[in-house]
Amino acid sequence: MDMALTGDFDLMILDLGLPDQDGLELLDGLRAQGVSMPIIILTARDDIEDKVSGFEKGANDYLTKPFRFEELVVRIRARLRDRPGDAATLANGEAQILGQGEVLLDVRSRQVKVEGRWVELATREFVLAELFFRNPGKVLSREHILNRVWGYDYDPGSNIVDVYIGYLRKKLGSDRIETIRGQGYRLRQLSF
């Protein structure tokens, strides 16, 4: 509940069988507090009563277990596509096209253009790049990057951030992401 209320997430996948609270109660509480992000229920409960209750409490979609991962991905994409917004902004008012210098990131299509050529980024690489492009010129600590890109339970002693920064430097240009010793990393703020 606390994490969902931060507004830092685009979508929630909610299991109804939570250890401390029923998922439908959580859903009801989120909607009562004005959380509008898309929520997909993913559960073993396949009774029509549970499905109806899920939709009545504000779920955007309902998928029962066992499920195919491909179907879940398509449903996630559909829910994100359904969010209101125009061609230049997402539902929360954030820009859809992010740019720094000769690099453009299209948040909706997950495409990246570097100096006029398309570059393919893996999912985590794109999420990391988007984090930097939404915070140009700001120093982002390794811990902040770990939390935002890999999740709160990731081992802080891991060198995964350093590895992925290396991947981005190879793909976006070695001079775009600076190391700020003892503090973290920063995307150089460049003009078009």
Number of C-alpha atoms within 10 A of each C-alpha: 9 7 8 14 13 9 13 10 12 16 17 16 17 19 18 20 14 11 7 6 10 12 18 23 12 16 22 16 14 20 14 12 10 9 16 18 23 20 23 23 24 20 20 14 17 12 9 9 9 15 19 12 12 23 17 12 18 18 24 18 18 22 21 15 10 9 12 10 9 9 11 16 11 11 17 19 13 12 18 17 13 12 15 11 15 11 9 13 15 19 17 13 11 13 18 19 19 17 22 19 13 15 21 19 20 17 18 16 9 16 15 24 16 17 13 10 10 12 13 13 18 11 11 12 17 20 18 21 23 19 16 21 22 15 15 18 16 15 18 19 16 20 17 14 18 20 15 15 20 16 11 12 8 13 13 13 8 11 11 15 20 14 10 15 19 15 16 20 14 12 15 21 15 13 11 17 21 16 15 12 7 8 12 18 22 20 22 19 15 13 8 7
